[in-house]
Each structure stands twice: as C-alpha cells, then as structure tokens.
Amino acid sequence: MRYITMLAAALLFGGCVSEVQPWEKATLAKESMKEGGANPLVKKYEEHIYYSKEATKGGGSIGAGGCGCN
Amino acid sequence: MKKIAFLCLLSASLAFSNDTLILSKEKTYVLSFFASWCPSCKKELPQLAKLHDGYKKRGIEIIGIDVDKKLEDAHKFQEKMKEHLPFKVLNDTSNTIVGEYKPLGMPAIFIVKNNEVCATIFGAEEHLEERLEKELQTCKEKK
C-alpha cells in the first residue's frame, strides 16, 4: 500500500520538477512577476517598513531579470 | 456543435502553426532567437538589422526565430519591430527549433556553418558587430 501511495505521489508531483527552459520564461518575465508586484511603489513602501522594523538594509533581491537574459 | 468543432480546429491549427528551418550546407547562417517578452531582444534586433545588408553581400544569411508560444504575440511584436526585421523571420510557436538548439538564455545567436553550430552568443551584447565578426572569423578558421 505504501509503495502504491509513493508511486501515485511521484506520478502526481512529477510534473512539478520539470526545469523551465530559458525560452519558456515568458510568464516569469511579466511585470506582475516582479518581487512586490507590478507597482514599484508598493515594493518601495514594503521595503521601507521592513528596513525600519529590522533596522537593516539590503539583501532583499538579486540582480537579474526573469527572462534569463542579463 | 459544428461551430464548436470549427473553433476547436481553428485554435488547434493556430496553436500548432510552426515554421520549419531549412539550412543549406553552402551558406553560413546567423540564427537569432528572440521573443516578445524579452527586453534584451529589443536591443539586439536593431543591431542585427544594421548588419543584414553587409552580411548578405558576404553570403551570410541572418534568420530570426521568434519563440513566442502565441502566434498573436509574435505577430504583434514583429509588426512593432518591423523596421528592425529586414531578414527572414520564422515563428517557432511549438518551440521545436529552439528545443533543438537549446540556448542558455535569451536572446541567443547561433552561427551555423556546414549544418554545424560553430559559435554561440547568449544574452544581448553591447558591441554585437565586433563580437559577431570575431565569432565568424573563428568559424572561418575552423573550416
């Protein structure tokens, strides 16, 4: 029974591990996929609150876009 | 019912409308993979367009390959970039062509000679002309 459950789980979640290829990143490149959403002001406010509460700054993002270009 | 069947057929034909890439052994090709959602591609295409005439005289053909999955997006983008696309553009909606070349990033350029890839450029290059010349020279020396 345990093996059947494991097999079913593997079949069910097998699709979740497929790697997104660079030419398939159309959705990831959307504005709305940016951290903090499409509105940069919202992210700025959120960061301001976070930095004020934590008394620290930086380290909240990485220097790259979603499309895998540069 | 007939209407639904017709719509299904239409959407299926649109989803699978894909151009094929046929390369001759005698020519050198610069294959440029791009997409409407890729900002760096918008920077690269005008640079390639400038090189088109000179390359044509040298027997080098530039072929653009749009990897957009939706043909509508591809057409919209190509219409917008019309003046920067003086070369042949193929629509690879099923991603068959790009799947064969497997670029590491977008935009991607593959230099193909004798039906073999002899150089690749991934990501937008600031000095594309110089880089391409260098790669073409390497390809020439490889023979």
Backbone of each chain as ProteinMPNN parsed JSONL, in Angstrom:
{"seq_chain_A": "MRYITMLAAALLFGGCVSEVQPWEKATLAKESMKEGGANPLVKKYEEHIYYSKEATKGGGSIGAGGCGCN", "coords_chain_A": {"N_chain_A": [[0.834, -1.207, 0.0], [1.974, 1.17, 0.814], [3.896, 1.561, -1.149], [2.332, 1.913, -3.378], [1.094, 4.306, -2.752], [3.337, 5.953, -2.717], [4.146, 5.76, -5.383], [1.94, 6.842, -6.652], [2.079, 9.428, -5.646], [4.515, 10.218, -6.755], [3.878, 10.162, -9.456], [1.909, 12.071, -9.49], [3.155, 14.446, -8.612], [5.286, 14.625, -10.276], [5.435, 16.302, -12.489], [5.986, 18.744, -11.388], [8.658, 19.189, -11.049], [9.898, 19.747, -13.397], [12.289, 21.447, -15.327], [12.325, 24.926, -16.071], [12.877, 26.129, -19.192], [15.144, 28.517, -20.787], [13.82, 29.707, -22.977], [11.233, 29.486, -22.282], [10.392, 31.317, -20.513], [8.427, 33.285, -20.537], [6.207, 33.951, -18.921], [7.466, 34.357, -16.481], [8.865, 36.645, -17.055], [7.05, 38.65, -16.972], [5.735, 41.803, -15.843], [4.169, 41.697, -13.565], [5.264, 39.571, -12.24], [7.373, 40.435, -10.897], [9.204, 40.991, -7.859], [7.184, 42.084, -5.295], [5.217, 42.866, -6.982], [3.617, 44.475, -9.835], [3.661, 47.189, -9.404], [6.103, 49.426, -8.628], [6.168, 51.161, -6.503], [4.755, 50.061, -4.393], [6.448, 48.021, -3.6], [8.561, 49.553, -2.724], [7.469, 50.863, -0.489], [6.909, 48.656, 1.127], [9.498, 47.716, 1.55], [10.557, 49.867, 2.905], [9.117, 49.796, 5.318], [9.963, 47.303, 6.249], [12.76, 47.69, 6.513], [12.78, 49.7, 8.434], [11.675, 48.394, 10.625], [13.425, 46.266, 11.047], [15.811, 47.489, 11.3], [17.816, 47.382, 9.417], [19.353, 47.107, 6.15], [19.069, 46.194, 2.656], [19.899, 43.207, 0.704], [17.542, 42.106, -0.087], [16.945, 41.342, -2.624], [17.853, 40.003, -5.894], [20.242, 40.613, -8.486], [18.932, 40.348, -11.256], [16.881, 39.725, -14.161], [13.722, 38.222, -15.1], [13.847, 36.858, -17.462], [16.168, 35.566, -18.009], [18.109, 36.785, -19.449], [20.175, 39.028, -19.069]], "CA_chain_A": [[0.0, 0.0, 0.0], [2.874, 2.323, 0.925], [4.535, 1.745, -2.454], [1.318, 2.442, -4.305], [0.941, 5.725, -2.401], [4.549, 6.653, -3.167], [4.103, 5.795, -6.841], [0.879, 7.802, -7.01], [2.616, 10.77, -5.345], [5.564, 10.513, -7.749], [3.209, 10.455, -10.727], [1.129, 13.302, -9.309], [4.006, 15.632, -8.481], [6.402, 14.508, -11.216], [5.447, 17.463, -13.383], [6.387, 19.96, -10.671], [10.114, 19.352, -11.004], [10.474, 19.988, -14.73], [13.033, 22.703, -15.367], [11.838, 25.917, -17.036], [13.951, 26.461, -20.132], [15.23, 29.966, -20.996], [12.86, 30.186, -23.972], [9.881, 29.288, -21.762], [10.236, 32.199, -19.362], [7.541, 34.402, -20.881], [5.402, 34.313, -17.753], [8.368, 34.873, -15.447], [9.341, 37.969, -17.464], [5.964, 39.635, -16.843], [5.884, 42.847, -14.82], [3.486, 41.251, -12.343], [6.052, 38.54, -11.585], [8.447, 41.079, -10.14], [9.017, 40.96, -6.416], [6.406, 43.247, -4.877], [4.179, 43.118, -7.972], [3.911, 45.341, -10.985], [3.829, 48.57, -8.97], [7.363, 49.553, -7.877], [5.951, 51.963, -5.296], [4.309, 49.14, -3.33], [7.655, 47.337, -3.121], [9.341, 50.559, -2.013], [6.832, 51.046, 0.822], [7.116, 47.423, 1.902], [10.915, 47.693, 1.928], [10.747, 50.924, 3.908], [8.585, 49.266, 6.59], [10.844, 46.212, 6.665], [14.054, 48.234, 6.946], [12.553, 50.44, 9.675], [11.432, 47.455, 11.729], [14.579, 45.4, 11.263], [16.987, 48.357, 11.442], [18.844, 46.885, 8.494], [19.002, 47.403, 4.758], [19.696, 45.408, 1.594], [19.79, 41.746, 0.703], [16.168, 41.68, -0.355], [16.71, 40.975, -4.026], [19.032, 39.598, -6.671], [20.388, 41.456, -9.671], [18.655, 39.702, -12.533], [15.505, 39.767, -14.622], [13.105, 36.906, -15.15], [13.957, 36.184, -18.76], [17.447, 34.86, -18.121], [18.95, 37.452, -20.455], [21.401, 39.55, -18.476]], "C_chain_A": [[0.874, 1.266, 0.0], [3.53, 2.647, -0.423], [3.582, 2.355, -3.467], [1.132, 3.935, -4.048], [2.132, 6.534, -2.906], [4.567, 6.817, -4.679], [3.087, 6.834, -7.315], [1.371, 9.22, -6.787], [3.657, 11.186, -6.365], [4.954, 10.893, -9.083], [2.497, 11.804, -10.671], [2.009, 14.548, -9.31], [5.209, 15.628, -9.421], [6.546, 15.718, -12.112], [5.971, 18.72, -12.732], [7.888, 20.217, -10.729], [10.74, 19.651, -12.365], [11.091, 21.388, -14.778], [12.46, 23.658, -16.418], [13.014, 26.33, -17.912], [13.99, 27.971, -20.383], [14.204, 30.518, -21.98], [11.413, 30.026, -23.492], [9.552, 30.276, -20.637], [9.358, 33.421, -19.614], [6.754, 34.879, -19.667], [6.273, 34.923, -16.663], [8.842, 36.299, -15.763], [8.277, 39.055, -17.327], [6.24, 40.594, -15.689], [5.316, 42.377, -13.479], [4.258, 40.179, -11.589], [7.23, 39.118, -10.797], [8.156, 40.973, -8.648], [8.275, 42.229, -5.998], [5.326, 43.624, -5.881], [4.592, 44.12, -9.024], [4.187, 46.785, -10.576], [5.105, 48.73, -8.127], [7.22, 50.323, -6.569], [5.557, 51.086, -4.098], [5.531, 48.456, -2.714], [8.5, 48.295, -2.27], [8.799, 50.768, -0.599], [7.082, 49.85, 1.729], [8.549, 47.349, 2.418], [11.182, 48.696, 3.034], [10.287, 50.443, 5.294], [9.526, 48.194, 7.145], [12.159, 46.741, 7.235], [13.914, 48.973, 8.272], [12.41, 49.505, 10.861], [12.662, 46.64, 12.071], [15.864, 46.181, 11.532], [18.154, 47.856, 10.6], [18.402, 47.162, 7.064], [19.732, 46.474, 3.789], [19.453, 43.93, 1.712], [18.406, 41.228, 0.379], [15.917, 41.246, -1.788], [18.0, 40.498, -4.682], [19.073, 40.415, -7.954], [20.165, 40.723, -10.968], [17.188, 39.809, -12.895], [14.957, 38.358, -14.705], [13.409, 36.13, -16.419], [15.273, 35.43, -18.939], [18.376, 35.511, -19.131], [20.247, 37.954, -19.834], [21.21, 39.872, -17.007]], "O_chain_A": [[0.593, 2.256, -0.674], [3.699, 3.809, -0.794], [3.96, 3.187, -4.292], [1.025, 4.73, -4.982], [1.98, 7.632, -3.442], [4.948, 7.866, -5.199], [3.34, 7.596, -8.248], [1.13, 10.11, -7.603], [3.697, 12.338, -6.795], [5.424, 11.807, -9.761], [2.477, 12.566, -11.637], [1.672, 15.565, -9.916], [6.051, 16.525, -9.364], [7.66, 16.114, -12.455], [6.36, 19.664, -13.42], [8.339, 21.337, -10.485], [11.958, 19.791, -12.479], [10.495, 22.368, -14.331], [12.147, 23.239, -17.532], [14.026, 26.824, -17.414], [12.974, 28.643, -20.211], [13.764, 31.659, -21.845], [10.477, 30.387, -24.206], [8.575, 30.105, -19.908], [9.53, 34.462, -18.98], [6.652, 36.081, -19.42], [5.876, 35.882, -16.002], [9.176, 37.063, -14.858], [8.557, 40.235, -17.538], [6.885, 40.242, -14.701], [5.89, 42.618, -12.417], [3.953, 39.898, -10.43], [7.974, 38.398, -10.131], [7.001, 40.878, -8.233], [8.709, 43.334, -6.324], [4.595, 44.591, -5.668], [5.743, 44.551, -9.097], [4.859, 47.522, -11.297], [5.166, 48.209, -7.013], [8.025, 50.171, -5.65], [5.963, 51.33, -2.962], [5.646, 48.326, -1.495], [9.071, 47.91, -1.249], [9.561, 50.841, 0.365], [7.412, 49.986, 2.907], [8.791, 46.972, 3.565], [11.929, 48.424, 3.974], [10.967, 50.652, 6.299], [9.843, 48.175, 8.335], [12.614, 46.306, 8.293], [14.793, 48.899, 9.13], [12.932, 49.761, 11.946], [12.921, 46.354, 13.24], [16.875, 45.61, 11.94], [19.313, 47.9, 11.014], [17.227, 47.418, 6.802], [20.848, 46.028, 4.053], [18.876, 43.452, 2.69], [18.126, 40.042, 0.551], [14.81, 40.831, -2.133], [19.084, 40.58, -4.104], [18.034, 40.856, -8.446], [21.116, 40.493, -11.715], [16.342, 39.968, -12.015], [15.668, 37.398, -14.406], [13.257, 34.909, -16.465], [15.453, 34.729, -19.935], [19.316, 34.881, -19.616], [21.306, 37.366, -20.051], [22.147, 40.324, -16.347]]}, "seq_chain_B": "MKKIAFLCLLSASLAFSNDTLILSKEKTYVLSFFASWCPSCKKELPQLAKLHDGYKKRGIEIIGIDVDKKLEDAHKFQEKMKEHLPFKVLNDTSNTIVGEYKPLGMPAIFIVKNNEVCATIFGAEEHLEERLEKELQTCKEKK", "coords_chain_B": {"N_chain_B": [[-22.993, 22.927, -32.41], [-21.384, 22.304, -34.595], [-20.136, 24.699, -34.853], [-18.573, 24.841, -32.544], [-16.827, 22.718, -33.012], [-15.521, 23.713, -35.241], [-14.278, 25.965, -34.147], [-12.569, 24.699, -32.332], [-10.905, 23.307, -34.096], [-9.766, 25.467, -35.42], [-8.417, 26.826, -33.356], [-6.623, 24.829, -32.681], [-5.145, 24.59, -35.032], [-3.977, 27.085, -35.083], [-2.478, 27.029, -32.769], [-0.584, 25.114, -33.388], [0.716, 26.07, -35.574], [3.632, 26.225, -37.148], [6.822, 27.237, -38.276], [9.299, 25.81, -40.438], [12.801, 25.197, -40.233], [15.09, 25.339, -42.689], [18.265, 24.637, -43.683], [21.005, 25.399, -45.828], [23.955, 23.68, -46.912], [25.978, 25.096, -48.069], [25.962, 27.711, -47.245], [26.629, 30.277, -44.721], [25.05, 30.764, -41.655], [23.393, 33.081, -39.501], [21.687, 32.567, -36.782], [19.13, 33.993, -35.052], [17.603, 33.898, -32.044], [14.671, 35.048, -30.587], [12.189, 36.752, -28.494], [8.94, 38.151, -27.762], [8.615, 38.897, -25.129], [11.069, 39.395, -24.106], [13.224, 41.78, -23.0], [15.91, 42.387, -23.671], [16.128, 41.407, -26.218], [14.879, 43.268, -27.758], [16.771, 45.216, -27.826], [18.822, 44.02, -29.172], [17.912, 43.301, -31.777], [17.761, 45.682, -33.518], [20.499, 46.118, -33.877], [21.3, 43.833, -35.248], [19.813, 44.161, -37.543], [21.108, 46.262, -38.793], [23.396, 45.022, -39.685], [22.547, 43.325, -41.626], [22.482, 43.865, -44.542], [25.246, 44.056, -45.259], [26.147, 41.527, -44.503], [24.677, 39.935, -46.188], [25.814, 40.435, -48.65], [28.201, 39.175, -48.254], [27.487, 36.586, -48.264], [26.349, 35.593, -46.013], [23.628, 34.588, -44.145], [21.098, 36.029, -42.212], [18.792, 34.751, -39.97], [15.85, 35.198, -38.263], [14.33, 33.868, -35.374], [11.385, 33.6, -33.877], [10.359, 32.799, -30.71], [7.959, 32.883, -29.408], [5.088, 31.515, -27.865], [2.501, 32.045, -28.46], [1.033, 32.788, -31.462], [-0.188, 35.149, -32.053], [0.982, 37.011, -30.282], [3.562, 36.951, -31.291], [3.213, 37.953, -33.891], [2.294, 40.521, -33.314], [4.511, 41.641, -32.005], [6.442, 41.465, -34.033], [5.329, 43.166, -35.891], [5.525, 45.564, -34.556], [8.288, 45.797, -34.416], [8.975, 45.981, -37.005], [10.663, 47.594, -38.732], [13.136, 46.852, -37.844], [13.486, 44.329, -38.616], [14.64, 43.244, -41.177], [15.33, 40.861, -42.202], [14.667, 37.308, -42.834], [12.053, 35.88, -40.913], [11.146, 33.326, -38.717], [8.39, 31.655, -37.222], [8.359, 30.035, -34.252], [6.306, 28.568, -32.742], [5.717, 26.138, -31.483], [8.038, 25.635, -30.29], [9.913, 23.907, -31.36], [12.196, 24.278, -32.961], [13.869, 25.893, -31.328], [14.098, 24.143, -29.242], [15.77, 22.24, -30.255], [18.185, 23.566, -30.515], [18.669, 24.543, -27.978], [19.309, 27.079, -26.344], [21.164, 28.886, -23.792], [20.2, 31.194, -22.725], [18.144, 34.108, -23.363], [18.338, 36.965, -25.497], [19.467, 34.738, -28.12], [22.185, 33.807, -30.187], [23.151, 31.791, -32.845], [25.78, 30.667, -34.781], [25.83, 29.079, -37.757], [27.478, 26.777, -39.752], [28.128, 24.733, -42.525], [26.018, 23.1, -41.753], [26.494, 22.833, -39.048], [26.794, 23.941, -35.682], [28.922, 26.544, -35.032], [29.557, 28.661, -33.408], [28.332, 30.466, -30.526], [26.263, 33.001, -29.057], [25.064, 34.234, -26.133], [22.562, 36.173, -24.544], [22.179, 39.794, -24.601], [24.507, 41.653, -26.481], [26.632, 44.423, -26.073], [28.41, 45.413, -27.96], [27.733, 44.123, -30.524], [28.367, 43.771, -33.262], [31.193, 43.663, -33.383], [31.675, 41.412, -31.798], [30.331, 39.438, -33.256], [31.822, 39.465, -35.614], [34.24, 38.522, -34.68], [33.507, 35.935, -33.875], [32.655, 34.912, -36.33], [35.026, 34.921, -37.716], [36.449, 33.035, -36.255], [34.921, 30.809, -36.915], [35.482, 30.663, -39.606], [38.162, 30.035, -39.609], [38.049, 27.544, -38.448], [36.944, 25.731, -40.369]], "CA_chain_B": [[-21.986, 21.86, -32.289], [-20.449, 22.484, -35.713], [-19.392, 25.925, -34.553], [-17.574, 24.484, -31.524], [-15.83, 21.885, -33.689], [-14.749, 24.606, -36.106], [-13.418, 26.775, -33.268], [-11.532, 23.806, -31.808], [-9.963, 23.069, -35.191], [-9.079, 26.726, -35.689], [-7.453, 27.077, -32.276], [-5.569, 23.813, -32.784], [-4.261, 24.92, -36.16], [-3.215, 28.274, -34.704], [-1.504, 26.638, -31.743], [0.487, 24.293, -33.933], [1.3, 26.629, -36.797], [5.051, 26.344, -36.865], [7.652, 27.27, -39.468], [10.435, 24.888, -40.371], [14.091, 25.792, -40.554], [15.855, 24.522, -43.65], [19.562, 25.282, -43.901], [21.833, 24.837, -46.9], [25.326, 23.398, -46.464], [26.915, 26.045, -48.704], [25.888, 29.051, -46.646], [26.818, 30.471, -43.274], [23.833, 31.365, -41.114], [23.354, 33.659, -38.155], [20.326, 32.327, -36.292], [18.87, 34.828, -33.876], [16.386, 33.515, -31.322], [14.146, 36.158, -29.783], [10.784, 36.64, -28.065], [8.321, 39.457, -27.484], [8.691, 39.19, -23.689], [12.474, 39.537, -23.724], [13.649, 43.172, -23.226], [17.227, 42.453, -24.319], [15.953, 41.098, -27.644], [14.514, 44.539, -28.397], [18.02, 45.961, -28.005], [19.692, 43.293, -30.104], [17.391, 43.243, -33.145], [18.217, 46.801, -34.37], [21.93, 45.915, -34.192], [21.359, 42.798, -36.279], [19.226, 44.734, -38.764], [22.154, 47.082, -39.417], [24.395, 44.134, -40.284], [21.893, 42.469, -42.614], [22.915, 44.096, -45.932], [26.66, 43.698, -45.378], [26.271, 40.075, -44.381], [24.061, 39.35, -47.385], [26.833, 40.536, -49.709], [29.265, 38.21, -47.929], [26.91, 35.23, -48.317], [25.923, 35.16, -44.669], [22.201, 34.885, -44.008], [20.556, 36.148, -40.852], [17.409, 34.261, -39.846], [15.266, 35.446, -36.941], [13.39, 32.824, -34.946], [10.551, 34.086, -32.775], [9.982, 31.62, -29.921], [6.683, 33.112, -28.712], [4.192, 30.371, -27.991], [1.252, 32.503, -29.083], [1.298, 33.39, -32.769], [-0.711, 36.525, -31.966], [2.042, 37.801, -29.629], [4.692, 37.008, -32.23], [2.851, 38.867, -34.979], [2.221, 41.876, -32.739], [5.897, 42.059, -31.753], [7.118, 41.637, -35.326], [4.746, 44.362, -36.511], [6.107, 46.681, -33.809], [9.721, 45.855, -34.702], [9.048, 45.799, -38.463], [11.831, 48.232, -39.368], [14.358, 46.198, -37.381], [13.464, 42.928, -39.041], [14.721, 43.161, -42.631], [15.667, 39.479, -42.566], [13.612, 36.289, -42.748], [11.7, 35.53, -39.537], [10.325, 32.121, -38.581], [7.644, 31.569, -35.96], [8.559, 28.721, -33.639], [5.309, 28.527, -31.659], [5.766, 24.863, -30.741], [9.397, 25.599, -29.719], [10.645, 22.752, -31.891], [13.532, 24.694, -33.42], [14.65, 26.319, -30.155], [14.315, 22.929, -28.446], [16.903, 21.525, -30.836], [19.418, 24.332, -30.282], [18.779, 24.672, -26.513], [20.132, 28.209, -25.87], [21.247, 29.03, -22.332], [19.49, 32.418, -22.345], [17.554, 34.867, -24.478], [18.373, 36.46, -26.857], [20.557, 33.806, -28.418], [22.64, 33.768, -31.576], [23.921, 30.603, -33.213], [26.371, 30.747, -36.121], [25.806, 27.72, -38.304], [28.24, 26.599, -40.99], [28.1, 23.315, -42.922], [24.99, 22.465, -40.903], [27.007, 22.612, -37.689], [26.916, 25.166, -34.891], [30.351, 26.771, -34.77], [29.706, 29.671, -32.348], [27.071, 30.89, -29.892], [26.282, 34.216, -28.227], [23.854, 34.28, -25.306], [22.352, 37.479, -23.91], [22.423, 40.919, -25.512], [25.883, 42.166, -26.478], [26.657, 45.856, -26.343], [29.116, 45.578, -29.241], [27.389, 42.879, -31.217], [29.063, 43.665, -34.549], [32.566, 43.21, -33.117], [31.615, 40.041, -31.285], [29.957, 38.558, -34.358], [32.981, 39.383, -36.517], [35.205, 37.647, -34.012], [32.992, 34.558, -33.934], [32.652, 34.492, -37.739], [36.424, 34.666, -38.036], [36.766, 31.737, -35.625], [34.251, 29.791, -37.713], [36.202, 30.586, -40.889], [39.422, 29.335, -39.336], [37.736, 26.143, -38.096], [36.655, 25.057, -41.631]], "C_chain_B": [[-20.895, 22.021, -33.36], [-19.523, 23.662, -35.46], [-18.249, 25.623, -33.582], [-16.45, 23.677, -32.17], [-14.922, 22.747, -34.557], [-13.762, 25.439, -35.287], [-12.261, 25.96, -32.708], [-10.451, 23.575, -32.859], [-9.118, 24.3, -35.46], [-8.011, 27.005, -34.635], [-6.301, 26.084, -32.323], [-4.595, 24.159, -33.905], [-3.414, 26.141, -35.852], [-2.114, 27.915, -33.71], [-0.337, 25.87, -32.324], [1.087, 24.842, -35.229], [2.756, 26.956, -36.504], [5.846, 26.333, -38.158], [8.801, 26.289, -39.312], [11.709, 25.586, -40.838], [14.861, 24.849, -41.48], [17.148, 25.261, -43.975], [20.349, 24.577, -45.001], [23.273, 24.663, -46.391], [26.329, 24.442, -46.962], [27.003, 27.384, -47.984], [26.265, 29.068, -45.167], [25.575, 31.21, -42.771], [24.071, 31.955, -39.733], [21.913, 33.503, -37.695], [20.118, 33.124, -35.015], [17.535, 34.434, -33.253], [15.935, 34.686, -30.463], [12.692, 35.907, -29.403], [10.248, 38.021, -27.707], [8.488, 39.881, -26.028], [10.124, 39.446, -23.205], [12.981, 40.953, -24.025], [14.985, 43.291, -23.95], [17.144, 42.174, -25.813], [15.625, 42.374, -28.412], [15.751, 45.394, -28.649], [18.874, 45.324, -29.098], [19.231, 43.366, -31.561], [17.799, 44.432, -34.024], [19.685, 46.672, -34.773], [22.102, 44.89, -35.307], [20.857, 43.33, -37.62], [20.268, 45.555, -39.537], [23.175, 46.221, -40.168], [23.86, 43.354, -41.474], [22.444, 42.632, -44.038], [24.369, 43.67, -46.172], [26.874, 42.2, -45.362], [25.748, 39.378, -45.639], [25.073, 39.334, -48.53], [27.937, 39.505, -49.496], [28.756, 36.756, -47.936], [26.515, 34.687, -46.961], [24.456, 35.556, -44.508], [21.78, 34.952, -42.543], [19.121, 35.632, -40.883], [16.958, 34.501, -38.41], [14.297, 34.332, -36.604], [12.664, 33.313, -33.703], [10.027, 32.882, -31.997], [8.68, 31.801, -29.123], [5.739, 31.937, -28.936], [2.859, 30.768, -28.63], [1.6, 33.252, -30.368], [0.871, 34.861, -32.795], [0.345, 37.459, -31.354], [3.211, 38.016, -30.573], [4.41, 38.025, -33.33], [2.833, 40.311, -34.504], [3.625, 42.451, -32.558], [6.631, 42.346, -33.062], [6.608, 42.872, -36.066], [5.374, 45.621, -35.876], [7.593, 46.899, -34.175], [10.008, 45.772, -36.206], [10.326, 46.362, -39.096], [13.167, 47.602, -38.944], [14.413, 44.718, -37.772], [13.515, 42.821, -40.566], [15.003, 41.736, -43.13], [14.478, 38.544, -42.381], [13.332, 35.943, -41.28], [10.788, 34.305, -39.534], [9.608, 32.149, -37.241], [7.733, 30.154, -35.406], [7.606, 28.565, -32.451], [5.35, 27.232, -30.847], [7.131, 24.666, -30.079], [10.205, 24.381, -30.162], [12.076, 23.141, -32.27], [14.411, 25.052, -32.224], [14.979, 25.118, -29.256], [15.499, 22.119, -28.962], [18.224, 22.227, -30.515], [19.71, 24.544, -28.794], [19.683, 25.824, -26.049], [20.09, 28.342, -24.345], [20.528, 30.279, -21.831], [18.907, 33.082, -23.566], [18.036, 36.308, -24.377], [19.566, 35.526, -27.07], [20.896, 33.845, -29.895], [23.471, 32.509, -31.784], [24.482, 30.844, -34.612], [26.498, 29.316, -36.638], [26.53, 27.69, -39.648], [28.324, 25.105, -41.281], [27.14, 22.503, -42.045], [25.478, 22.124, -39.491], [27.115, 23.933, -36.956], [28.398, 25.395, -34.597], [30.578, 27.879, -33.734], [28.337, 30.057, -31.785], [27.29, 32.195, -29.111], [24.971, 34.243, -27.449], [23.76, 35.622, -24.591], [22.695, 38.592, -24.885], [23.846, 41.436, -25.344], [25.853, 43.652, -26.798], [27.334, 46.141, -27.695], [28.947, 44.3, -30.054], [28.183, 42.68, -32.505], [30.475, 43.097, -34.355], [32.596, 41.749, -32.689], [31.297, 39.048, -32.395], [31.113, 38.362, -35.334], [34.014, 38.404, -35.974], [34.779, 36.175, -34.138], [32.993, 34.029, -35.363], [34.069, 34.149, -38.207], [36.862, 33.317, -37.482], [36.167, 30.601, -36.459], [34.988, 29.562, -39.036], [37.489, 29.779, -40.717], [39.201, 27.853, -39.056], [37.638, 25.262, -39.345], [36.561, 23.561, -41.437]], "O_chain_B": [[-19.698, 21.9, -33.099], [-18.336, 23.647, -35.786], [-17.12, 26.078, -33.765], [-15.271, 23.92, -31.911], [-13.71, 22.539, -34.604], [-12.599, 25.605, -35.654], [-11.132, 26.44, -32.612], [-9.256, 23.634, -32.57], [-7.914, 24.204, -35.699], [-6.876, 27.364, -34.948], [-5.154, 26.433, -32.046], [-3.38, 24.037, -33.75], [-2.271, 26.238, -36.299], [-0.991, 28.411, -33.786], [0.781, 25.959, -31.816], [1.868, 24.164, -35.897], [3.064, 27.848, -35.715], [5.583, 25.518, -39.042], [9.223, 25.977, -38.198], [11.685, 26.446, -41.719], [15.227, 23.733, -41.11], [17.119, 26.381, -44.485], [20.363, 23.35, -45.099], [23.734, 25.421, -45.538], [27.383, 24.647, -46.36], [27.998, 28.1, -48.102], [26.23, 28.053, -44.471], [25.115, 32.165, -43.396], [24.827, 31.424, -38.92], [21.025, 34.217, -38.159], [20.836, 32.952, -34.03], [16.477, 34.614, -33.856], [16.723, 35.248, -29.702], [12.048, 34.987, -29.908], [11.007, 38.937, -27.39], [8.503, 41.073, -25.72], [10.348, 39.687, -22.018], [13.153, 41.298, -25.194], [15.171, 44.202, -24.757], [17.982, 42.64, -26.585], [16.034, 42.545, -29.56], [15.775, 46.201, -29.579], [19.559, 46.016, -29.851], [20.051, 43.48, -32.471], [18.156, 44.22, -35.183], [20.07, 47.066, -35.874], [22.939, 45.054, -36.194], [21.391, 43.003, -38.68], [20.301, 45.542, -40.767], [23.744, 46.655, -41.17], [24.633, 42.785, -42.245], [22.829, 41.647, -44.669], [24.676, 43.008, -47.163], [27.687, 41.669, -46.119], [26.3, 38.374, -46.089], [25.177, 38.36, -49.276], [28.536, 39.023, -50.457], [29.508, 35.824, -47.649], [26.365, 33.479, -46.779], [24.09, 36.714, -44.709], [22.068, 34.055, -41.75], [18.33, 36.038, -41.734], [17.607, 34.06, -37.462], [13.524, 33.899, -37.458], [13.247, 33.425, -32.625], [9.329, 32.038, -32.558], [8.344, 30.976, -28.273], [5.608, 31.431, -30.05], [2.182, 29.949, -29.252], [2.361, 34.22, -30.355], [1.482, 35.694, -33.464], [0.569, 38.562, -31.852], [3.778, 39.106, -30.651], [5.261, 38.852, -33.659], [3.298, 41.212, -35.202], [3.889, 43.6, -32.912], [7.347, 43.34, -33.183], [7.361, 43.538, -36.776], [5.702, 46.591, -36.56], [8.075, 48.03, -34.232], [11.14, 45.524, -36.62], [10.983, 45.691, -39.891], [14.191, 47.794, -39.599], [15.274, 43.967, -37.314], [12.555, 42.365, -41.188], [14.922, 41.455, -44.325], [13.435, 38.926, -41.85], [14.261, 35.738, -40.5], [9.79, 34.256, -40.253], [10.159, 32.615, -36.244], [7.246, 29.201, -36.014], [8.04, 28.446, -31.305], [5.05, 27.238, -29.653], [7.361, 23.667, -29.397], [11.066, 23.891, -29.431], [13.034, 22.438, -31.949], [15.544, 24.585, -32.11], [16.017, 25.094, -28.594], [16.15, 21.402, -28.202], [19.244, 21.581, -30.277], [20.866, 24.705, -28.4], [20.715, 25.578, -25.425], [19.114, 27.961, -23.699], [20.274, 30.405, -20.633], [19.159, 32.65, -24.691], [18.135, 36.834, -23.269], [20.53, 35.529, -26.305], [20.011, 33.909, -30.749], [24.373, 32.203, -31.004], [23.736, 31.188, -35.528], [27.171, 28.472, -36.046], [26.234, 28.471, -40.553], [28.565, 24.306, -40.376], [27.43, 21.371, -41.658], [24.935, 21.238, -38.831], [27.491, 24.942, -37.552], [29.054, 24.548, -33.989], [31.693, 28.019, -33.231], [27.322, 29.984, -32.478], [28.373, 32.442, -28.58], [23.893, 34.27, -28.042], [24.758, 36.141, -24.093], [23.405, 38.377, -25.868], [24.328, 41.632, -24.229], [25.129, 44.086, -27.693], [26.887, 46.993, -28.461], [29.881, 43.519, -30.24], [28.62, 41.57, -32.809], [30.894, 42.181, -35.062], [33.423, 40.961, -33.149], [31.89, 37.973, -32.48], [31.359, 37.257, -35.818], [34.574, 37.584, -36.7], [35.584, 35.301, -34.462], [33.288, 32.858, -35.597], [34.278, 33.217, -38.984], [37.557, 32.554, -38.152], [36.806, 29.574, -36.682], [35.103, 28.435, -39.517], [37.85, 28.959, -41.561], [40.043, 27.014, -39.377], [38.193, 24.163, -39.371], [36.322, 22.828, -42.397]]}, "name": "protein", "num_of_chains": 2, "seq": "MRYITMLAAALLFGGCVSEVQPWEKATLAKESMKEGGANPLVKKYEEHIYYSKEATKGGGSIGAGGCGCNMKKIAFLCLLSASLAFSNDTLILSKEKTYVLSFFASWCPSCKKELPQLAKLHDGYKKRGIEIIGIDVDKKLEDAHKFQEKMKEHLPFKVLNDTSNTIVGEYKPLGMPAIFIVKNNEVCATIFGAEEHLEERLEKELQTCKEKK"}
